């Protein structure tokens, strides 16, 4: 039963990682949009403002992709650990049922 609780804990941790990555990506997007809006509202040469806004948005997208990649990597590790625990549980049950325990 301890393995099942540990798997549930791993699943919750994976959900937390995904939610945190989404939250960080959304915050980056929001900040990029705010910066872009500020730049566009200032009296600058339009082409310069566009270039700055595009650079900020590109940077935010790259950061969001990096965060997403890190989250997926952590999630994959957690899924591997959960699969290992699942195999242990199956073996434990089979050993118990077959009398090998």
N, C-alpha and C positions, 0 to 999 in steps of 0.2 A: 504493500500500500504506500510505503514511503516513496517508491519510484513514481507512482501515479501522481502523488502530490508534487513531486519534483518536476514532472512533465508539465503539470498545470502551471507551476511557477515559471518554467521556461516559456510556456505559451504566453503568460502574462507579461513577462519581460520582453518578449518579441513584440507584442502589441505596443508596449511602452516605447520601445525603440522606434517603431514605425510611426507612432503618433508624434514623438518628439522630432523626428526627421521632417514630417509633414509640417509641424508647427514652425520649425526653423526655416524651412523653405518658404512658407507663407510669409513669415516675418521679413525674410530677405526680399521677397517680391514686393511686399508692401513698402519697405524702405526704398527700394529701387524706383518704384512708381512715384513716391513722394519726392525723391531727389529729381527725378525726371520732370515732375510737375514744377518744382521750384526753378529748375533750369529754364523750362519753357516759359515761365512767367516773368523771368528777368529780361530786361531789354538788351538782348544780345543779337548778334547776327544769327539768323535762323539756322543757317547751315552749321554754325558752331554749336548751337543749342542742340540740334538734332544729333550731331556727332557725340556730344557729351551724354545725352540721354541714351543713345544706343550703346555707348561704352558701359554705362552704369547698368543697364538692363542685361547686357551680355555678361558682365561680371557677376551679377546676381544669379543668372541662369547657370553659370559655371559653378558657383558656390552651391546652388541647389542640387546640381547633378553630383557634386562631390559628396554632399550630405546624403543624398539618396544612395550612392554607391557604398558609403560607409555603413549605412543602415542595412542595406542588403547583405553586406559582408557579415555584419553582426548577426543578422537573422539567419543566414546560412549556417553559421557556427552553432547557433541555438538549435536549429532544426537537426543538425547532425548529432548534437548531444541528445536531443529528444529521441531520435531514431535509435541511438545506442541504448538508451534507457528502455525503449520499447522492446528491443531484442532481449535485453536482460530479463524483462518481465515475462516475455513469452518463454524463455528458457526456464525461468524459475517455475512457472506454471506447469510446463511439460515435465520437468524433473519431479515436481510434486505429484502430478497425476500418474506418472509412470513409476513412481516409487524410488527414483534415483536421488531424491533430496536427502 
